[in-house]
Amino acid sequence: MNLCEESSPDSTAARVALWRALHVEVDALPHVFEDTVGLRMLAPGPHWRERGDMDPQFTRPFRASIVARARFIEDLVAEQIGHGLTQYVILGAGLDSFAQRRPEIASRLHVFEVDPPGPQAWKRQRLDELGFGAPNWLHFVPVDFEARASWLEGLRKAGFDEHQPAIVVSTGVSMYLSKEANAATLRQVAALAPGSMFAMTFLLPLEMAEPAVRPGLEMAEKGARASGTPFISFFAPQEMMQMAHDAGFGDARHVSAADLAERYFRDRADGLRPPVNAEELLLAIR
């Protein structure tokens, strides 16, 4: 590869991709979500599972949360295709691999991946090197968020049709943004065409988390602060729902970890499940 190191994915995006792969490698069948494409893009070497943040037992609830939210969103997208959805926007796409893993579904959509220019260029090069390429229905939308560039303007330039409904998703992002920036994103999505949907994750205040997972969350918060990307926004579910209504959404639903556990983990014999009161989901409908 010839792209500079500064263009590679940030540590959070890489960790999410590796946790998704770790689920396939160490958790029992049936897998909630199968994704090793991100691992192939990263090519971290044979000893990647020996990293401290890959410990199979310590990371167990967190990778369950990661695969649960990914499965929920892809199920939602597939369901909405049946209702005529034609546009899917991924804010902060990172190493998302929906287009590569599910081309039979993704090819029925215009998929827009929004990410900073450097990491996105790195990803495009790796996809080319791995033989995936970029089909004409997959649109890469480079947006320099640090320069306060508009992701909506980037979408327009990439061919997004504001007169047609879209599903917009944002996972693992809200905690890094101010509450004002999160509210602004909600308003922007709420102004899209009727029928549009927004699915986003949000982090509950750390003191609300289960005692068993609180040390892991506190470690993640400390690591984010040390790397210069601190967690700055936490939301109680009712606050998140109220923000969505205030932004203009007619319907706002809290999809809790308990909901995801019931949907995807109910019959598991190994006890794998996402932690309660950690990172949960908002589903808002225009």
N, C-alpha and C positions, 0 to 999 in steps of 0.2 A: 504494500500500500504506500502511496506517496503523499497522502494528506497529513498535515501536521498534527501533532498530538493534541493541540488546543481544540481541534475540530472533532475529537472523539466524543462519544456520549458522556454525559455527566454520570457521576457515581450512582445516583439514584436510579436513573434509567437502566444502567448496567445491572444493578442489583435486582431490579424487578425482573429483567429478562432471565437472569440466572436462577432466581427463585422459581420462575415458571418452569424452567428446565429441571430444577431439582425436584419439583413435584412429580415429574414423569419418572425420574431416576430412582427416587427413594420411597415414595408413597405407594401404598397398595392400590391395586385395581379395585373398582373402576376409577380412572383419573377424572377429576372434575373438568380439567382443561389440559389439552396437550399442545405444548409449544416448545420446540427446541430450535426454532429458527433464530431467535435472538442469541442463543448460545453459539450457533454457527456463525453469526455475524461477528460476535465478540472474539471468538477463537481464543479463549483465555489460557489455553494450555492444559496439560493432563492433570494438574494438581489444583484446579480451581475449587474443588469441593473442600479443600483443606483450609480455605480462608475462614477467619473467625466469624464473618457474617454469613457463612454458608453452613454452619453447624446444623445438622439435620434436626436435632432435638430442640435446640434453642429457637430456631427459625420456624418451627412447625406451625404455630398459629398464624404467623405473619404471611407465610407462603400460602396458607389456606385462604387468608383474606385476599391476597393478590389474585389467586386463581378463581375465587368466587366472584369477585367484581368483574373480572374479564369474561367469565362465562355468562354472567347476568347480562352484560352489555351486548355480547354477540348474540345471545338468544333474543334480546330485545330488537336488535337490528334485523335479524332474520324474520322475526314476527312482523315488523313494520314493512318489510319488503312485500309481504303478502297483502298489505293495505295500500300499496302504491308508492311507498317511499323510494326516492331516487337519489338522494344526497345524504352522505354520511361524512361528518366533519370530526376529526380527532385533534383536539387542542393539546399541545404538548405531546406529540405522538411518540417521541422517543424511539424505542425499538419495537413498537407495535408491529405485529406480523399478520394481521387479519388478511391483507391482500395476498400474501404469499401462501397462507395455510388454507384459506377458504375461497379460492378463485371462482368456484362454481356459484357462490353467493355474491362475492364482492363484484364480480363482473356485471352484475345486474344494477350496479350503483355507479355514481360518481363518488369516489372516495377521496377526500381532501385531508392530507396530513400536514398539520401546521406545527412548525418547530423552528428554532433558531437556525440561521443559515449554515454555520459551521458543522454542527452535529448532523444536520440533514444531508449536507454534501457527503459527509463520511458514510452515512447510511446508504445513500444512493450508490456510492462506489462499491461498498461491500455487497449490495444486492446484485450489482452487475457482475462482480467477481464470482458470486455464488451461482450465477446463471438465472436469477429471477428477473432481472431487468425491470422495466416500468411499463406496463400495459397502458393503453390510452385512456382507460377509465380511472387510473390512479394518478392523482394530482399532488405534487409536492409543493407546499406553500411556505417558502422561507420568510420568516418574520423576525425582525430584530426587536425583541421586546425591550431590551435595555435602552434602545433609542426611542422607545414609546411608539413604535410603528403599529399600525392598526391591522389586526388579524382579519377584520372584515374587509378592509381594502385589499389585503392580500388574496382573500378568497375571490373577490370580484375579478381581480386580474387573472386568476387561475380558471375562470369560467363558471364560478358559482352563480346559480340562478336564484336571486332573492325572491322571486315570485312563486317559487316552488318550496314546499315544506322540506325540512331537513331534520336529521337527528344529530345533535352536537354532543360530544362527550369530553369530559375533562376528569382524568383520574390521577390522584397523587399530586395535584397541583395547588389546590386551594389553600393548604397550610403555609405555602411560601408567599402568598399574596396578602396584601392588606384587606381588611373587611371592605373598604371602599372599592378596591379593585375587583373583589369578588362580586360586589353588588353591581358594578359597572358591566361585568361579563353577563350577569343574569339579565340586566336590562337589554343588552345588545341581542342576546338570543331570543328574549321575549318579543323583540321587535321584528323578528323574522316572520315568514309567511305563516298564516294559520295552519295548525296541524303540526308545527315544529315541536320538537322535544329536546330537553336538555337533561343529560345524566351526568352527575358530578359526584365525586367523593368528597367527604369532609371529615376532619379529625375532631373528635370530641375532646373536651378538656381532659388532660392527662389524669387528673384526680378521679375521673369517672370510670377509668378503665379497670378491668378485672385485676386484682392483685397479682395474679400469676404472670400477666403480660406487661404490667406497668414498668418493670425494670428494662424490658426491651424497648418500650416506647421512649423511656427517658434516655436510654443510650442513643436511640435514633435522633432524638431532639438535640442531645449534646453533640453528636457527630455533625448534624446539619449546621449547628451554630459554628462549630469549629471550621467547617468548610466554607463559611461565608454565605450560606443560604439557610438562615434560621427559620424555624417554624414561628410564624407570627400571627396566625389566625386559627382559632378553635371555635367550634360552634356546638351549642346544644341543639338537638333535633328541632325543637319548636322554633328556635331562632332562625334556623336554616329555612324552615318552611315559610316563616313569616317574610323573610327576605325575598323568597321566590314570588310570593303573592304580591309584595310591594313592587317588585320589578315588572309585574304585569302578567304573570302566568295565571291561567284560570284554575289549574289543578297542580298541586304540589304534594308529593308523596315521599314519606320517609321509608326507605328500604333498609331495614336494620340487619345487623349480622345474624340475629336470630332468624329473620326471614330467609336469608341466604342459607343458613345451616339447615333449615327445614326443607328448603328446595333442593339443595345439592349434596347434603352430607347425612341425611336422615338415616339411611340404612347402612352406614359404614360401621364395620366392626372394629376399626382401629382408633376411633375417637377423634379423628381429625376434624376440626371445625374452625371457623374464623372466630377471633376473640370478640366478646361483647363489649360495646361502648368504647371502641377504638376508632377505626375508620369505617364510616358507613356511607350510604348513598342517598342522594336526592334525585328524584325523577320528577321533572317539571314539564308540564304540557301546555302549549300555547293555546 
